[in-house]
Amino acid sequence: MGRKSRIRQIQAAIVDNPSAANFEELGELYWDQKEYAPAREAFDRAIATRSDSPHMFYRRALCAFELGDYPAAIADLEPLLRADAKFDHYRAAAVLARAYGSIGRKEEALALYAQAMQYLTTPEDLYRYAAFLESQDRREEARHWAVQLMEKKRTLPRYMQRIERPWFRKGKSLLKARSARA
């Protein structure tokens, strides 16, 4: 079933049953469509109904982050990470680090990134950390992580290389820009 028709079904179901599960599913469907504002609103309503699901707080934080509302993302992520530092396999810590970096809390972002990058190995995370280090004028460290990203490409199966291609291209341009400055 297509997402848009499923969204219409869930919206109709909410009229009769405004449960947290229905709002959560609606939020997930909007998230998949990259419609972050309605997704955030759905997660807000789900949390208002039942506020014991860390997943809903995490998704709401991701929506807030994508919408550029970094303080709201931080407000949802900090308590989440105090309860479980490994949430979403350390991806929540990386998102919080990005949010800290976006509002100028660079030292906290650097410490949190360093901790999370011990476990994260996805091309997106490798690139984002390298780019963050580059923005902090930590060029040798940025180069190290960009090289790790390029090495990661060699170990992935072909279909994953295609999926992760945008991050490899960004990493390559980061290395190229770095070598042009040197």
Secondary structure, DSSP 4 states (H G I P E B T S, - for coil): --HHHHHHHHHHHHHH---HHHHHHHHHHHHHTT-HHHHHHHHHHHHHH----HHHHHHHHHHHHHTT-HHHHHHHHHHHHHH-TTGGGGHHHHHHHHHHHHTT-HHHHHHHHHHHTTT---HHHHHHHHHHHHHTT-HHHHHHHHHHHHHHHHHS-HHHHHHTHHHHHHHHHHHHHHHHH-
